[in-house]
Structure formats: structure tokens, C-alpha cells
Amino acid sequence: MTELVELGKSGIIVHPIALGANFVGGYNMYGDVNEEEGRQTVRDAIDAGVTMIDTAFIYGPKRSEELIGEVLKEYKREDIVIATKAAHREQDNGEMVIDNSPEFLKQAVDDALERLQTKYIDLFYIHKPDENTPKDEAVEALYEMKEQGKIKAIGVSNFNVEQLAEANKNNHVDVIQNEYNLFNREAEKEMLDYTAANKITFIPYFPLAAGILAGKYDENTKFEDLRTKLAFYQEDQFKENLQKVDKLKELAKKYDEDVAQLVLAFYLTRPSLDVIIPGAKKGGQIKDNMRAADIELKPEDVDYIDEIFKME
């Protein structure tokens, strides 16, 4: 039986494997968005036992929240934890700016509630820090929303340790979501110590490095989507990264698992890293990912993975 985990100090209990839903309605991120397939993926996830769906205003924009809101109507609301994020404000010329002002964030909560067709949002994140708003003031605006029952937990995303400490001045932050994977282990330097000490859940995005850590690609695989902009996929790095992933394939056989599940299981050995949001498009992928929560890696195998992907 998978052990469920709490999001920070919020009292919200979730399965350790959630669904990252940036491809659900994510027209601005992927070229092959099919709305009904997106809805079905959310259904598949919930039916498989996933308890948390992670989305954001900027996925679409707006459309991901809207599609998830439609699917929510088919289930008991209290059975599903919805996490969404805001910080992108669209200007009159169509360009996006980052805004953490209290008035913007309060309005963003109300707008997200409407798109998701729900009375409350379980976890609401400030998606990115802006340059001007004191971080604790931005969080206090969300705390007001929490007091009003509009949100249940407060998160921040893409904050560094200093920004997180400022945001958490009154101990209101439950979750931080930053990039972390075997190719980018920056969070292990300071962030995970801070989050563990302050009972803040760390949720990594890009946990499978947009697919390369699933062990499905080779040197001839071509990409025409957001991967073309990611460091792990640039030509020289891509080949070197594939060689590292190949070393995991033998170890995965020992556990009778795929590389992806092995990688996800490794993350769950990190302090305060209790929830992972791998993207998935098919029900089978989702069920596969969920197995990671039940894999107990032997200490020597944790060390082996650690060594292959050692931070420089």
C-alpha cells in the first residue's frame, strides 16, 4: 500500500505521484494538442489513483485549467487535489509580464476558480517571482485568499532560497516547485535543506527532463517542440546524457522496472521531496509512473545513481 504524504503543513494528503498537466490544453507549449485526449488523460489519471493534478494559467494560456475544470465535474471534488499557478499578466499588446502584486494575485485566484469551475483551489502557487513585490507581501495576499476559503495551501515556484525564505517569513508557504532532475541537481546545494527544516514540500518540475530520463530516446530521435530549447537536448549534451541514461537500464532490469520508474524512485529518497509530477499522455504511462512510489531502492543503488549523475 502506497504511503500518502502531506503537502507541507497544509493537512492536504496526496499520492506521491501526481499528474503534471502542461500538455492538457497547452497550445503554447506543444504542437500536437488534442483537447479530448487531454481530458481523457486527466480521467485516466484519476481513475488510476492519482489524487493531484498540477496545472497553471500559462498552460494554454487558460485552456488547461478550463479543460481540467470540465473533467472535475465528472468526479467527487473532494477526492481530487487541484494545484494551479499564476504570475503571468497579459498586457494590452498581448505580451506577458510577471506580476506578484497582491491585487493581481487575488484576482488571479478568482479567475482560476471560474476557469476550473470550483469553489476552492487546493494549492495555489505564485508561478514566478517578479522584481518589485516583496515576497512576503505576495504570500500574505494568498494567505487572505486562504482565510476566505478560496485556496487551501500556498505555493511558490521558480524562487531561489533567499526568495523562499522571504516569502516564508510568516511560515505560510507549504510547497515550492522548482526545476530538479538528475541533470540539474542545483536544489541539493541549499534548497532541500531549507525545505526539510521548514516542513515545506519540494516538488520538482521536469523530473524526467522532458522525456530523456525515461530511457526511450536515442541519438537519432528528433524534436520539434519545447525540447529544442532545453539544455539537456543540445547536440553535445544530448549524446552524453544518453550514455548516462544507458547505465541506468541495467539497474532497472534488476528491479524489473523501466528507467523512468527508477529515476522517480530515486527522487523520493531526497529530503522533503515527497511529490513528483511527471507528465504523461496515456493511462498506461500514468500507472507505470505510479509504481515508482512503491520501489524501495537499495542504499548501494541510490549511491550508484548518485555517482553517475554527480553534480560538478
N, C-alpha and C positions, 0 to 999 in steps of 0.2 A: 504494500500500500504506500503510495507516494506521500511523503510528508509535506503538508501545505505550509506556506510561510506568510509572515505578516509584512505588509508594506510599511517600513519604518515603525512609527509609534501610532499608526492610524487605527489599528484594530481591524483593518481590511485584510482578509485572509485569501490567498490565491495559490493556484498551482504554480510551481516554479517555471514552467514553460508556458509563455503567453504567445499571442499572435501579433507580430508586427505587421500592420495593415497598410503600409505606404503604397502598395500596388493596387489596393482596392480604391478605384476611382482616381488613382494617381496619374492623371493625364500628363502632368508636368514633369514626371519622373520616368515613366515607361512609355514605350511607343505602342504597345500591344494591349491596351486596357480594354477589357470586356466587362461591362457592368454586371451582367448576370453571373459571370464566372466569379467576380469579386464577391457578390452577395453569397454565392454558394460556398466560397471558401470560408466566409465567416460562419455560415451554418455548419459546415464540416468541422470547423474548429470547436464550436460549442458542443456539437454532438459527440466529439471525440473526448470531451472532458476539459478542454481549455476553459479557464474561468476568466481570463483577462484579455481584452482586445485593446491594442495600442494604436492610436491614430493621431491626426493633427489637422489644424485648419489648412496648413500649406499643402497637404496632400490633395491635389486636385487643381487649384485650391478648392476647399469646401466640400468637394464631391465625396471624398472618403467618409467624412462624418455623416453626410446625408444618406449614403448607401447603408452604412452601419446602423443608422437610426431606423431605416426601413426594416432591416433584419431583426433589430431589437424587439420590434412589435410582435414577433412570432414566438418569443420566449418570455419566461418569467424574468422581469427586470432585475429582481434581487439576486438572481443566480449568476449574473454577469457583471464583471468589473470593467468599466469603460474608462480608459485613460486617453486624454487628448491634450493638445498643446496650442499655445498662441503666443505671438510676439510680432508676427508679420502684419504690418498695416499697409493696405493698398492706398496709394495716393491717387489723386485725380488723373494723373497721366498714366496710371496703370502700374507704375513701379512700386516695389515693396520696400518699406523701411522697417527697421526693428524698433519696436516701441514697448517699453515696460512701464509706462506711466500708469498710476493707479486707475485713472478714469478709463484708459484704453483696456486694461486687463479686466476690469469689472464688466465693461461692455462685451468684451470677447467671451467671457463666461456665459453671459445671457444669449449671445448669438450662437454659441456652440450648443447650448441647451435646446435651442429652437431647431438647429440642424439635426441634432441627434434625437429629437422628439422625446425628450426625457425630462423629468423633474429635477434630477440631480446628476452630477458627474462624479464618479468615484475618485478619480485622480486627475487634477488639472495642473499642467506644467507651464512655467514660463519657458518658451521654446529656446530663446537665445537671450543673452544679456544685451541691453543697449548701453550706450556710452554715458548717458546722463543720469538715469534714475538710480538713486541709492537702492541697493539690492534688498535691504530690509524693508524699505517703503513699498517696493513692488510686492514682496511676500505678504506684508500687512494687508494690502488690498485683497489678496486672495484669502487671507485669514477672515476678513469681513464676509466674503462670499461663503466661507465655511460656516461661520456663525449663523448665517442666514439659511443654511441647509442646502445651498446650491451646489457645493462641492464637499467631498468628504476627506480628501487628503491633498497635500500641496507638494508639487514637484518643481524642480528646475532642471534645465538641460543646457549642455554646452557651457557650463560655468567651470572656471578653474577653482582651485582650493580656496584661494583668498576670497573670491566672489561668493562661493558657497558659505564660507564662514560668516561673511557679512549678511548674506541672505538668511542665515540660520541664527541670527543674533538673539531672537526670542524663542528659539527651539521649535519653530513651526514647520520646518522642512522635513518631509517624510521620505522623499525619493529624489535621487539625481539620476539623470540619464545622459551618459556621455559615450563617445566612441571608445570601444575597447574590443580588442580581439588579439589573437596570437601574433599578428604582425604589428599591432600598435598597443603596447602594454604600458603606456605612459601613466595610466591611472594607478599602477602598482607603486609608483615612486612616493606619492603622498596621499592621493585621494582616498584610496581604500582604507588607509589607517584612520583618516579623519571620519569617513562614513561609519566605519566599525565603532569608533569611540563615541559617536554621537547618535547611534541607532538610526542611521539613515540607510535605506536600501539603495544599493548601486545597481542600476540596470544598464547593461551595455547595448548600444546600437551598433549595427554592422557586426554582430557576433560571428557570422560566418564569412566576413569580409566580402559581402555581396556574392557569395557562392563558391569562391575559390577554396575555402576551408571545408567544403562538403566533399571535396575529392572527386568531383565529376568532370573537371576540365583538363585539357592537355594543351600542348604548345600550339596546336592548330585551331583551337577554339577562338572564334571571332566575336566581338561585341559591338553593338551599335546603340547602347543605352547609357545610363549614368556611369557604368563601369569604365567607360573610356576616359573619365576624368579622375578616377581613383588611383592613388599611388600604387596599390598592390598590382594593378593591371598594366602599368607601363612596361614596355617590352623587356628590359633587362631584369627588372624586379620580378616580373611575372614568371620568367623561367626559373629564377632562383627560388621563388615561393613555391612553385610546383614541385621542385625537388624536396623541399621541406615537407610538403603535404604527403609526398610519396612515402616518406619514412613513417608516417602515421598509419599507412594502410596495413602494414604487417601487424602493428599493435592492435589495430581494430579487429583483425581476424582472431586474435587471442580472446577478445571479448565477444566474438561473433556479432559484431556491430559494424555499422558504417562509420566512416571517418567523422562525419558531421556529429553523430551522437557522442563520439569520443571527445571531440572538441568541446561540445556543450557541457559534458560531464566534468571536464577539466575546469571550466569557468566556475562551476558550482563549488569548487574547492577553495575559491578565493574568499577572503573575509568580506562580509556584508554584501557580496554579490549573490543574491538569493533568487533573482528572477531574470529570465532571458527572453528576448522577444525575436526569435528567428522569423524571417519572412517565409511563407510557404504558399503555394497556389493550389495544391491538391490535398484532399483528405488524407491520402496515404503518407504524404510528406509530413503532415501535421502529427499523425500518430507516431511516425518514426521519431520526430523531434521529441515528443513527449517521453519516449523511453529513456532519454538522457537523464531524467530526474531520478531514475532507479538504478543507474550504473554506479557501482562503488569501485572507483579506480584504486588499485594498489598503490601505496606510497612510492614505490620504485618507478611505477609507470607515470605518476604525476611528475616525478623528478626528470624522467626521460623526456616528456613533452616539454617541460620547463627548459631543458637543456637545448633541445632542437630550436626553440624559438626564443632563445635568450635575448634579453634586452642588451643593446650595445651601450 
